[in-house]
Amino acid sequence: MIIRGVVDRIEGDMVVMLLGDEGFAARWPLALLPDVQQSDLICFDFKLELSGSEVKKMSPMSLLERLVWQR
């Protein structure tokens, strides 16, 4: 699923984005985005990596390793 939006404004270390046709407002940490500026167009590509039932089978350590080390 691809969601497109625009950077509405930057408030300190947070970015306020307007997403999709509906213009849903979302706040996101600036540190987790590339070098964005106000009015930049952005695109998020979301995908399901593991189902909830698969995650429940994982140990906390293996889940943490997957979140941190697999990029």
mmCIF file of the N, C-alpha and C atoms, coordinates in Angstrom:
data_MODEL
# 
_entry.id   MODEL 
# 
loop_
_atom_site.group_PDB 
_atom_site.id 
_atom_site.type_symbol 
_atom_site.label_atom_id 
_atom_site.label_alt_id 
_atom_site.label_comp_id 
_atom_site.label_asym_id 
_atom_site.label_entity_id 
_atom_site.label_seq_id 
_atom_site.pdbx_PDB_ins_code 
_atom_site.Cartn_x 
_atom_site.Cartn_y 
_atom_site.Cartn_z 
_atom_site.occupancy 
_atom_site.B_iso_or_equiv 
_atom_site.pdbx_formal_charge 
_atom_site.auth_seq_id 
_atom_site.auth_comp_id 
_atom_site.auth_asym_id 
_atom_site.auth_atom_id 
_atom_site.pdbx_PDB_model_num 
ATOM 1   N N  . MET A 1 1  ? 0.842  -1.170  0.000  1.00 0.00 ? 1  MET A N  1 
ATOM 2   C CA . MET A 1 1  ? 0.000  0.000   0.000  1.00 0.00 ? 1  MET A CA 1 
ATOM 3   C C  . MET A 1 1  ? 0.892  1.239   0.000  1.00 0.00 ? 1  MET A C  1 
ATOM 4   N N  . ILE A 1 2  ? 0.651  2.124   -0.909 1.00 0.00 ? 2  ILE A N  1 
ATOM 5   C CA . ILE A 1 2  ? 1.421  3.363   -1.005 1.00 0.00 ? 2  ILE A CA 1 
ATOM 6   C C  . ILE A 1 2  ? 0.532  4.516   -0.566 1.00 0.00 ? 2  ILE A C  1 
ATOM 7   N N  . ILE A 1 3  ? 1.064  5.334   0.331  1.00 0.00 ? 3  ILE A N  1 
ATOM 8   C CA . ILE A 1 3  ? 0.362  6.532   0.795  1.00 0.00 ? 3  ILE A CA 1 
ATOM 9   C C  . ILE A 1 3  ? 1.235  7.732   0.469  1.00 0.00 ? 3  ILE A C  1 
ATOM 10  N N  . ARG A 1 4  ? 0.644  8.700   -0.195 1.00 0.00 ? 4  ARG A N  1 
ATOM 11  C CA . ARG A 1 4  ? 1.363  9.918   -0.561 1.00 0.00 ? 4  ARG A CA 1 
ATOM 12  C C  . ARG A 1 4  ? 0.840  11.091  0.255  1.00 0.00 ? 4  ARG A C  1 
ATOM 13  N N  . GLY A 1 5  ? 1.692  12.076  0.428  1.00 0.00 ? 5  GLY A N  1 
ATOM 14  C CA . GLY A 1 5  ? 1.279  13.240  1.188  1.00 0.00 ? 5  GLY A CA 1 
ATOM 15  C C  . GLY A 1 5  ? 2.223  14.402  0.960  1.00 0.00 ? 5  GLY A C  1 
ATOM 16  N N  . VAL A 1 6  ? 2.020  15.430  1.756  1.00 0.00 ? 6  VAL A N  1 
ATOM 17  C CA . VAL A 1 6  ? 2.832  16.632  1.658  1.00 0.00 ? 6  VAL A CA 1 
ATOM 18  C C  . VAL A 1 6  ? 3.244  17.052  3.066  1.00 0.00 ? 6  VAL A C  1 
ATOM 19  N N  . VAL A 1 7  ? 4.462  17.567  3.169  1.00 0.00 ? 7  VAL A N  1 
ATOM 20  C CA . VAL A 1 7  ? 4.933  18.085  4.452  1.00 0.00 ? 7  VAL A CA 1 
ATOM 21  C C  . VAL A 1 7  ? 4.250  19.437  4.655  1.00 0.00 ? 7  VAL A C  1 
ATOM 22  N N  . ASP A 1 8  ? 3.388  19.507  5.658  1.00 0.00 ? 8  ASP A N  1 
ATOM 23  C CA . ASP A 1 8  ? 2.663  20.737  5.942  1.00 0.00 ? 8  ASP A CA 1 
ATOM 24  C C  . ASP A 1 8  ? 3.541  21.726  6.692  1.00 0.00 ? 8  ASP A C  1 
ATOM 25  N N  . ARG A 1 9  ? 4.212  21.206  7.749  1.00 0.00 ? 9  ARG A N  1 
ATOM 26  C CA . ARG A 1 9  ? 5.084  22.088  8.539  1.00 0.00 ? 9  ARG A CA 1 
ATOM 27  C C  . ARG A 1 9  ? 6.009  21.238  9.392  1.00 0.00 ? 9  ARG A C  1 
ATOM 28  N N  . ILE A 1 10 ? 7.038  21.884  9.885  1.00 0.00 ? 10 ILE A N  1 
ATOM 29  C CA . ILE A 1 10 ? 7.988  21.244  10.791 1.00 0.00 ? 10 ILE A CA 1 
ATOM 30  C C  . ILE A 1 10 ? 7.899  21.989  12.113 1.00 0.00 ? 10 ILE A C  1 
ATOM 31  N N  . GLU A 1 11 ? 7.607  21.221  13.176 1.00 0.00 ? 11 GLU A N  1 
ATOM 32  C CA . GLU A 1 11 ? 7.464  21.785  14.521 1.00 0.00 ? 11 GLU A CA 1 
ATOM 33  C C  . GLU A 1 11 ? 8.552  21.180  15.400 1.00 0.00 ? 11 GLU A C  1 
ATOM 34  N N  . GLY A 1 12 ? 9.661  21.883  15.520 1.00 0.00 ? 12 GLY A N  1 
ATOM 35  C CA . GLY A 1 12 ? 10.768 21.369  16.327 1.00 0.00 ? 12 GLY A CA 1 
ATOM 36  C C  . GLY A 1 12 ? 11.334 20.109  15.717 1.00 0.00 ? 12 GLY A C  1 
ATOM 37  N N  . ASP A 1 13 ? 11.234 18.985  16.449 1.00 0.00 ? 13 ASP A N  1 
ATOM 38  C CA . ASP A 1 13 ? 11.764 17.713  15.951 1.00 0.00 ? 13 ASP A CA 1 
ATOM 39  C C  . ASP A 1 13 ? 10.671 16.826  15.365 1.00 0.00 ? 13 ASP A C  1 
ATOM 40  N N  . MET A 1 14 ? 9.485  17.402  15.089 1.00 0.00 ? 14 MET A N  1 
ATOM 41  C CA . MET A 1 14 ? 8.370  16.652  14.512 1.00 0.00 ? 14 MET A CA 1 
ATOM 42  C C  . MET A 1 14 ? 7.952  17.269  13.176 1.00 0.00 ? 14 MET A C  1 
ATOM 43  N N  . VAL A 1 15 ? 7.487  16.408  12.270 1.00 0.00 ? 15 VAL A N  1 
ATOM 44  C CA . VAL A 1 15 ? 6.981  16.839  10.975 1.00 0.00 ? 15 VAL A CA 1 
ATOM 45  C C  . VAL A 1 15 ? 5.477  16.600  10.963 1.00 0.00 ? 15 VAL A C  1 
ATOM 46  N N  . VAL A 1 16 ? 4.725  17.581  10.531 1.00 0.00 ? 16 VAL A N  1 
ATOM 47  C CA . VAL A 1 16 ? 3.281  17.419  10.364 1.00 0.00 ? 16 VAL A CA 1 
ATOM 48  C C  . VAL A 1 16 ? 3.036  17.233  8.873  1.00 0.00 ? 16 VAL A C  1 
ATOM 49  N N  . MET A 1 17 ? 2.432  16.086  8.532  1.00 0.00 ? 17 MET A N  1 
ATOM 50  C CA . MET A 1 17 ? 2.178  15.744  7.132  1.00 0.00 ? 17 MET A CA 1 
ATOM 51  C C  . MET A 1 17 ? 0.684  15.642  6.902  1.00 0.00 ? 17 MET A C  1 
ATOM 52  N N  . LEU A 1 18 ? 0.249  15.978  5.707  1.00 0.00 ? 18 LEU A N  1 
ATOM 53  C CA . LEU A 1 18 ? -1.128 15.764  5.289  1.00 0.00 ? 18 LEU A CA 1 
ATOM 54  C C  . LEU A 1 18 ? -1.097 14.611  4.297  1.00 0.00 ? 18 LEU A C  1 
ATOM 55  N N  . LEU A 1 19 ? -1.795 13.522  4.644  1.00 0.00 ? 19 LEU A N  1 
ATOM 56  C CA . LEU A 1 19 ? -1.668 12.275  3.888  1.00 0.00 ? 19 LEU A CA 1 
ATOM 57  C C  . LEU A 1 19 ? -2.944 11.904  3.145  1.00 0.00 ? 19 LEU A C  1 
ATOM 58  N N  . GLY A 1 20 ? -2.757 11.344  1.955  1.00 0.00 ? 20 GLY A N  1 
ATOM 59  C CA . GLY A 1 20 ? -3.849 10.816  1.163  1.00 0.00 ? 20 GLY A CA 1 
ATOM 60  C C  . GLY A 1 20 ? -4.780 11.885  0.630  1.00 0.00 ? 20 GLY A C  1 
ATOM 61  N N  . ASP A 1 21 ? -5.789 11.425  -0.089 1.00 0.00 ? 21 ASP A N  1 
ATOM 62  C CA . ASP A 1 21 ? -6.775 12.340  -0.663 1.00 0.00 ? 21 ASP A CA 1 
ATOM 63  C C  . ASP A 1 21 ? -7.555 13.071  0.423  1.00 0.00 ? 21 ASP A C  1 
ATOM 64  N N  . GLU A 1 22 ? -7.699 12.431  1.574  1.00 0.00 ? 22 GLU A N  1 
ATOM 65  C CA . GLU A 1 22 ? -8.469 13.004  2.667  1.00 0.00 ? 22 GLU A CA 1 
ATOM 66  C C  . GLU A 1 22 ? -7.688 14.062  3.437  1.00 0.00 ? 22 GLU A C  1 
ATOM 67  N N  . GLY A 1 23 ? -6.369 14.087  3.295  1.00 0.00 ? 23 GLY A N  1 
ATOM 68  C CA . GLY A 1 23 ? -5.543 15.055  3.999  1.00 0.00 ? 23 GLY A CA 1 
ATOM 69  C C  . GLY A 1 23 ? -5.442 14.798  5.488  1.00 0.00 ? 23 GLY A C  1 
ATOM 70  N N  . PHE A 1 24 ? -5.407 13.521  5.870  1.00 0.00 ? 24 PHE A N  1 
ATOM 71  C CA . PHE A 1 24 ? -5.250 13.184  7.287  1.00 0.00 ? 24 PHE A CA 1 
ATOM 72  C C  . PHE A 1 24 ? -3.939 13.762  7.805  1.00 0.00 ? 24 PHE A C  1 
ATOM 73  N N  . ALA A 1 25 ? -3.992 14.428  8.947  1.00 0.00 ? 25 ALA A N  1 
ATOM 74  C CA . ALA A 1 25 ? -2.781 14.996  9.544  1.00 0.00 ? 25 ALA A CA 1 
ATOM 75  C C  . ALA A 1 25 ? -2.081 13.915  10.357 1.00 0.00 ? 25 ALA A C  1 
ATOM 76  N N  . ALA A 1 26 ? -0.775 13.806  10.180 1.00 0.00 ? 26 ALA A N  1 
ATOM 77  C CA . ALA A 1 26 ? 0.034  12.851  10.936 1.00 0.00 ? 26 ALA A CA 1 
ATOM 78  C C  . ALA A 1 26 ? 1.314  13.538  11.378 1.00 0.00 ? 26 ALA A C  1 
ATOM 79  N N  . ARG A 1 27 ? 1.692  13.286  12.630 1.00 0.00 ? 27 ARG A N  1 
ATOM 80  C CA . ARG A 1 27 ? 2.962  13.804  13.151 1.00 0.00 ? 27 ARG A CA 1 
ATOM 81  C C  . ARG A 1 27 ? 3.971  12.665  13.127 1.00 0.00 ? 27 ARG A C  1 
ATOM 82  N N  . TRP A 1 28 ? 5.190  12.984  12.698 1.00 0.00 ? 28 TRP A N  1 
ATOM 83  C CA . TRP A 1 28 ? 6.226  11.966  12.544 1.00 0.00 ? 28 TRP A CA 1 
ATOM 84  C C  . TRP A 1 28 ? 7.554  12.557  13.003 1.00 0.00 ? 28 TRP A C  1 
ATOM 85  N N  . PRO A 1 29 ? 8.389  11.783  13.680 1.00 0.00 ? 29 PRO A N  1 
ATOM 86  C CA . PRO A 1 29 ? 9.697  12.308  14.094 1.00 0.00 ? 29 PRO A CA 1 
ATOM 87  C C  . PRO A 1 29 ? 10.548 12.691  12.881 1.00 0.00 ? 29 PRO A C  1 
ATOM 88  N N  . LEU A 1 30 ? 11.088 13.878  12.913 1.00 0.00 ? 30 LEU A N  1 
ATOM 89  C CA . LEU A 1 30 ? 11.932 14.377  11.831 1.00 0.00 ? 30 LEU A CA 1 
ATOM 90  C C  . LEU A 1 30 ? 13.131 13.471  11.606 1.00 0.00 ? 30 LEU A C  1 
ATOM 91  N N  . ALA A 1 31 ? 13.668 12.898  12.680 1.00 0.00 ? 31 ALA A N  1 
ATOM 92  C CA . ALA A 1 31 ? 14.855 12.042  12.581 1.00 0.00 ? 31 ALA A CA 1 
ATOM 93  C C  . ALA A 1 31 ? 14.587 10.770  11.776 1.00 0.00 ? 31 ALA A C  1 
ATOM 94  N N  . LEU A 1 32 ? 13.318 10.383  11.599 1.00 0.00 ? 32 LEU A N  1 
ATOM 95  C CA . LEU A 1 32 ? 12.998 9.158   10.862 1.00 0.00 ? 32 LEU A CA 1 
ATOM 96  C C  . LEU A 1 32 ? 12.650 9.416   9.401  1.00 0.00 ? 32 LEU A C  1 
ATOM 97  N N  . LEU A 1 33 ? 12.861 10.636  8.956  1.00 0.00 ? 33 LEU A N  1 
ATOM 98  C CA . LEU A 1 33 ? 12.589 10.990  7.561  1.00 0.00 ? 33 LEU A CA 1 
ATOM 99  C C  . LEU A 1 33 ? 13.873 11.489  6.913  1.00 0.00 ? 33 LEU A C  1 
ATOM 100 N N  . PRO A 1 34 ? 13.936 11.419  5.578  1.00 0.00 ? 34 PRO A N  1 
ATOM 101 C CA . PRO A 1 34 ? 15.092 12.019  4.907  1.00 0.00 ? 34 PRO A CA 1 
ATOM 102 C C  . PRO A 1 34 ? 15.044 13.531  5.102  1.00 0.00 ? 34 PRO A C  1 
ATOM 103 N N  . ASP A 1 35 ? 15.955 14.240  4.547  1.00 0.00 ? 35 ASP A N  1 
ATOM 104 C CA . ASP A 1 35 ? 16.042 15.693  4.697  1.00 0.00 ? 35 ASP A CA 1 
ATOM 105 C C  . ASP A 1 35 ? 14.835 16.350  4.025  1.00 0.00 ? 35 ASP A C  1 
ATOM 106 N N  . VAL A 1 36 ? 13.736 16.505  4.779  1.00 0.00 ? 36 VAL A N  1 
ATOM 107 C CA . VAL A 1 36 ? 12.511 17.063  4.211  1.00 0.00 ? 36 VAL A CA 1 
ATOM 108 C C  . VAL A 1 36 ? 12.353 18.533  4.609  1.00 0.00 ? 36 VAL A C  1 
ATOM 109 N N  . GLN A 1 37 ? 11.641 19.238  3.765  1.00 0.00 ? 37 GLN A N  1 
ATOM 110 C CA . GLN A 1 37 ? 11.324 20.647  3.993  1.00 0.00 ? 37 GLN A CA 1 
ATOM 111 C C  . GLN A 1 37 ? 9.821  20.838  3.800  1.00 0.00 ? 37 GLN A C  1 
ATOM 112 N N  . GLN A 1 38 ? 9.315  21.941  4.276  1.00 0.00 ? 38 GLN A N  1 
ATOM 113 C CA . GLN A 1 38 ? 7.907  22.255  4.092  1.00 0.00 ? 38 GLN A CA 1 
ATOM 114 C C  . GLN A 1 38 ? 7.552  22.217  2.614  1.00 0.00 ? 38 GLN A C  1 
ATOM 115 N N  . SER A 1 39 ? 6.396  21.671  2.298  1.00 0.00 ? 39 SER A N  1 
ATOM 116 C CA . SER A 1 39 ? 5.825  21.531  0.942  1.00 0.00 ? 39 SER A CA 1 
ATOM 117 C C  . SER A 1 39 ? 6.414  20.382  0.143  1.00 0.00 ? 39 SER A C  1 
ATOM 118 N N  . ASP A 1 40 ? 7.392  19.636  0.688  1.00 0.00 ? 40 ASP A N  1 
ATOM 119 C CA . ASP A 1 40 ? 7.916  18.463  -0.012 1.00 0.00 ? 40 ASP A CA 1 
ATOM 120 C C  . ASP A 1 40 ? 6.825  17.403  -0.139 1.00 0.00 ? 40 ASP A C  1 
ATOM 121 N N  . LEU A 1 41 ? 6.802  16.717  -1.271 1.00 0.00 ? 41 LEU A N  1 
ATOM 122 C CA . LEU A 1 41 ? 5.907  15.581  -1.452 1.00 0.00 ? 41 LEU A CA 1 
ATOM 123 C C  . LEU A 1 41 ? 6.612  14.339  -0.943 1.00 0.00 ? 41 LEU A C  1 
ATOM 124 N N  . ILE A 1 42 ? 5.877  13.507  -0.210 1.00 0.00 ? 42 ILE A N  1 
ATOM 125 C CA . ILE A 1 42 ? 6.464  12.307  0.371  1.00 0.00 ? 42 ILE A CA 1 
ATOM 126 C C  . ILE A 1 42 ? 5.637  11.093  -0.015 1.00 0.00 ? 42 ILE A C  1 
ATOM 127 N N  . CYS A 1 43 ? 6.240  9.940   0.121  1.00 0.00 ? 43 CYS A N  1 
ATOM 128 C CA . CYS A 1 43 ? 5.577  8.691   -0.232 1.00 0.00 ? 43 CYS A CA 1 
ATOM 129 C C  . CYS A 1 43 ? 6.002  7.620   0.772  1.00 0.00 ? 43 CYS A C  1 
ATOM 130 N N  . PHE A 1 44 ? 5.024  6.952   1.347  1.00 0.00 ? 44 PHE A N  1 
ATOM 131 C CA . PHE A 1 44 ? 5.283  5.827   2.242  1.00 0.00 ? 44 PHE A CA 1 
ATOM 132 C C  . PHE A 1 44 ? 4.796  4.563   1.559  1.00 0.00 ? 44 PHE A C  1 
ATOM 133 N N  . ASP A 1 45 ? 5.614  3.532   1.574  1.00 0.00 ? 45 ASP A N  1 
ATOM 134 C CA . ASP A 1 45 ? 5.247  2.242   1.001  1.00 0.00 ? 45 ASP A CA 1 
ATOM 135 C C  . ASP A 1 45 ? 5.143  1.242   2.149  1.00 0.00 ? 45 ASP A C  1 
ATOM 136 N N  . PHE A 1 46 ? 3.926  0.918   2.552  1.00 0.00 ? 46 PHE A N  1 
ATOM 137 C CA . PHE A 1 46 ? 3.689  0.012   3.667  1.00 0.00 ? 46 PHE A CA 1 
ATOM 138 C C  . PHE A 1 46 ? 3.465  -1.403  3.145  1.00 0.00 ? 46 PHE A C  1 
ATOM 139 N N  . LYS A 1 47 ? 4.001  -2.365  3.885  1.00 0.00 ? 47 LYS A N  1 
ATOM 140 C CA . LYS A 1 47 ? 3.747  -3.758  3.535  1.00 0.00 ? 47 LYS A CA 1 
ATOM 141 C C  . LYS A 1 47 ? 3.681  -4.567  4.821  1.00 0.00 ? 47 LYS A C  1 
ATOM 142 N N  . LEU A 1 48 ? 2.933  -5.636  4.785  1.00 0.00 ? 48 LEU A N  1 
ATOM 143 C CA . LEU A 1 48 ? 2.834  -6.545  5.918  1.00 0.00 ? 48 LEU A CA 1 
ATOM 144 C C  . LEU A 1 48 ? 4.033  -7.475  5.867  1.00 0.00 ? 48 LEU A C  1 
ATOM 145 N N  . GLU A 1 49 ? 4.888  -7.394  6.874  1.00 0.00 ? 49 GLU A N  1 
ATOM 146 C CA . GLU A 1 49 ? 6.086  -8.226  6.894  1.00 0.00 ? 49 GLU A CA 1 
ATOM 147 C C  . GLU A 1 49 ? 5.818  -9.568  7.576  1.00 0.00 ? 49 GLU A C  1 
ATOM 148 N N  . LEU A 1 50 ? 5.133  -9.524  8.699  1.00 0.00 ? 50 LEU A N  1 
ATOM 149 C CA . LEU A 1 50 ? 4.752  -10.739 9.424  1.00 0.00 ? 50 LEU A CA 1 
ATOM 150 C C  . LEU A 1 50 ? 3.351  -10.559 9.973  1.00 0.00 ? 50 LEU A C  1 
ATOM 151 N N  . SER A 1 51 ? 2.578  -11.624 9.957  1.00 0.00 ? 51 SER A N  1 
ATOM 152 C CA . SER A 1 51 ? 1.243  -11.550 10.548 1.00 0.00 ? 51 SER A CA 1 
ATOM 153 C C  . SER A 1 51 ? 1.354  -11.555 12.068 1.00 0.00 ? 51 SER A C  1 
ATOM 154 N N  . GLY A 1 52 ? 0.316  -11.095 12.725 1.00 0.00 ? 52 GLY A N  1 
ATOM 155 C CA . GLY A 1 52 ? 0.295  -11.077 14.180 1.00 0.00 ? 52 GLY A CA 1 
ATOM 156 C C  . GLY A 1 52 ? 0.482  -12.456 14.773 1.00 0.00 ? 52 GLY A C  1 
ATOM 157 N N  . SER A 1 53 ? -0.061 -13.478 14.131 1.00 0.00 ? 53 SER A N  1 
ATOM 158 C CA . SER A 1 53 ? 0.093  -14.837 14.656 1.00 0.00 ? 53 SER A CA 1 
ATOM 159 C C  . SER A 1 53 ? 1.549  -15.292 14.593 1.00 0.00 ? 53 SER A C  1 
ATOM 160 N N  . GLU A 1 54 ? 2.284  -14.868 13.568 1.00 0.00 ? 54 GLU A N  1 
ATOM 161 C CA . GLU A 1 54 ? 3.706  -15.203 13.475 1.00 0.00 ? 54 GLU A CA 1 
ATOM 162 C C  . GLU A 1 54 ? 4.517  -14.442 14.526 1.00 0.00 ? 54 GLU A C  1 
ATOM 163 N N  . VAL A 1 55 ? 4.180  -13.174 14.741 1.00 0.00 ? 55 VAL A N  1 
ATOM 164 C CA . VAL A 1 55 ? 4.889  -12.372 15.735 1.00 0.00 ? 55 VAL A CA 1 
ATOM 165 C C  . VAL A 1 55 ? 4.696  -12.964 17.127 1.00 0.00 ? 55 VAL A C  1 
ATOM 166 N N  . LYS A 1 56 ? 3.491  -13.441 17.424 1.00 0.00 ? 56 LYS A N  1 
ATOM 167 C CA . LYS A 1 56 ? 3.207  -14.018 18.744 1.00 0.00 ? 56 LYS A CA 1 
ATOM 168 C C  . LYS A 1 56 ? 4.052  -15.255 19.020 1.00 0.00 ? 56 LYS A C  1 
ATOM 169 N N  . LYS A 1 57 ? 4.490  -15.943 17.979 1.00 0.00 ? 57 LYS A N  1 
ATOM 170 C CA . LYS A 1 57 ? 5.311  -17.146 18.143 1.00 0.00 ? 57 LYS A CA 1 
ATOM 171 C C  . LYS A 1 57 ? 6.777  -16.810 18.431 1.00 0.00 ? 57 LYS A C  1 
ATOM 172 N N  . MET A 1 58 ? 7.170  -15.568 18.173 1.00 0.00 ? 58 MET A N  1 
ATOM 173 C CA . MET A 1 58 ? 8.573  -15.182 18.316 1.00 0.00 ? 58 MET A CA 1 
ATOM 174 C C  . MET A 1 58 ? 8.891  -14.840 19.768 1.00 0.00 ? 58 MET A C  1 
ATOM 175 N N  . SER A 1 59 ? 10.122 -15.105 20.152 1.00 0.00 ? 59 SER A N  1 
ATOM 176 C CA . SER A 1 59 ? 10.574 -14.678 21.474 1.00 0.00 ? 59 SER A CA 1 
ATOM 177 C C  . SER A 1 59 ? 10.788 -13.162 21.449 1.00 0.00 ? 59 SER A C  1 
ATOM 178 N N  . PRO A 1 60 ? 10.692 -12.509 22.602 1.00 0.00 ? 60 PRO A N  1 
ATOM 179 C CA . PRO A 1 60 ? 10.938 -11.060 22.617 1.00 0.00 ? 60 PRO A CA 1 
ATOM 180 C C  . PRO A 1 60 ? 12.306 -10.684 22.035 1.00 0.00 ? 60 PRO A C  1 
ATOM 181 N N  . MET A 1 61 ? 13.325 -11.496 22.304 1.00 0.00 ? 61 MET A N  1 
ATOM 182 C CA . MET A 1 61 ? 14.666 -11.187 21.801 1.00 0.00 ? 61 MET A CA 1 
ATOM 183 C C  . MET A 1 61 ? 14.725 -11.297 20.278 1.00 0.00 ? 61 MET A C  1 
ATOM 184 N N  . SER A 1 62 ? 14.133 -12.338 19.705 1.00 0.00 ? 62 SER A N  1 
ATOM 185 C CA . SER A 1 62 ? 14.187 -12.480 18.251 1.00 0.00 ? 62 SER A CA 1 
ATOM 186 C C  . SER A 1 62 ? 13.354 -11.396 17.570 1.00 0.00 ? 62 SER A C  1 
ATOM 187 N N  . LEU A 1 63 ? 12.256 -10.983 18.199 1.00 0.00 ? 63 LEU A N  1 
ATOM 188 C CA . LEU A 1 63 ? 11.464 -9.887  17.646 1.00 0.00 ? 63 LEU A CA 1 
ATOM 189 C C  . LEU A 1 63 ? 12.268 -8.595  17.665 1.00 0.00 ? 63 LEU A C  1 
ATOM 190 N N  . LEU A 1 64 ? 12.924 -8.325  18.775 1.00 0.00 ? 64 LEU A N  1 
ATOM 191 C CA . LEU A 1 64 ? 13.754 -7.121  18.875 1.00 0.00 ? 64 LEU A CA 1 
ATOM 192 C C  . LEU A 1 64 ? 14.876 -7.144  17.847 1.00 0.00 ? 64 LEU A C  1 
ATOM 193 N N  . GLU A 1 65 ? 15.523 -8.288  17.691 1.00 0.00 ? 65 GLU A N  1 
ATOM 194 C CA . GLU A 1 65 ? 16.594 -8.399  16.697 1.00 0.00 ? 65 GLU A CA 1 
ATOM 195 C C  . GLU A 1 65 ? 16.063 -8.132  15.293 1.00 0.00 ? 65 GLU A C  1 
ATOM 196 N N  . ARG A 1 66 ? 14.889 -8.633  14.997 1.00 0.00 ? 66 ARG A N  1 
ATOM 197 C CA . ARG A 1 66 ? 14.320 -8.427  13.669 1.00 0.00 ? 66 ARG A CA 1 
ATOM 198 C C  . ARG A 1 66 ? 14.002 -6.950  13.433 1.00 0.00 ? 66 ARG A C  1 
ATOM 199 N N  . LEU A 1 67 ? 13.484 -6.279  14.460 1.00 0.00 ? 67 LEU A N  1 
ATOM 200 C CA . LEU A 1 67 ? 13.143 -4.866  14.327 1.00 0.00 ? 67 LEU A CA 1 
ATOM 201 C C  . LEU A 1 67 ? 14.386 -3.989  14.170 1.00 0.00 ? 67 LEU A C  1 
ATOM 202 N N  . VAL A 1 68 ? 15.445 -4.331  14.901 1.00 0.00 ? 68 VAL A N  1 
ATOM 203 C CA . VAL A 1 68 ? 16.622 -3.474  14.933 1.00 0.00 ? 68 VAL A CA 1 
ATOM 204 C C  . VAL A 1 68 ? 17.602 -3.788  13.805 1.00 0.00 ? 68 VAL A C  1 
ATOM 205 N N  . TRP A 1 69 ? 17.855 -5.050  13.525 1.00 0.00 ? 69 TRP A N  1 
ATOM 206 C CA . TRP A 1 69 ? 18.952 -5.426  12.640 1.00 0.00 ? 69 TRP A CA 1 
ATOM 207 C C  . TRP A 1 69 ? 18.556 -5.649  11.198 1.00 0.00 ? 69 TRP A C  1 
ATOM 208 N N  . GLN A 1 70 ? 17.315 -5.943  10.912 1.00 0.00 ? 70 GLN A N  1 
ATOM 209 C CA . GLN A 1 70 ? 16.935 -6.218  9.530  1.00 0.00 ? 70 GLN A CA 1 
ATOM 210 C C  . GLN A 1 70 ? 16.308 -4.989  8.914  1.00 0.00 ? 70 GLN A C  1 
ATOM 211 N N  . ARG A 1 71 ? 17.087 -4.262  8.142  1.00 0.00 ? 71 ARG A N  1 
ATOM 212 C CA . ARG A 1 71 ? 16.594 -3.048  7.484  1.00 0.00 ? 71 ARG A CA 1 
ATOM 213 C C  . ARG A 1 71 ? 16.736 -3.178  5.999  1.00 0.00 ? 71 ARG A C  1 
# 
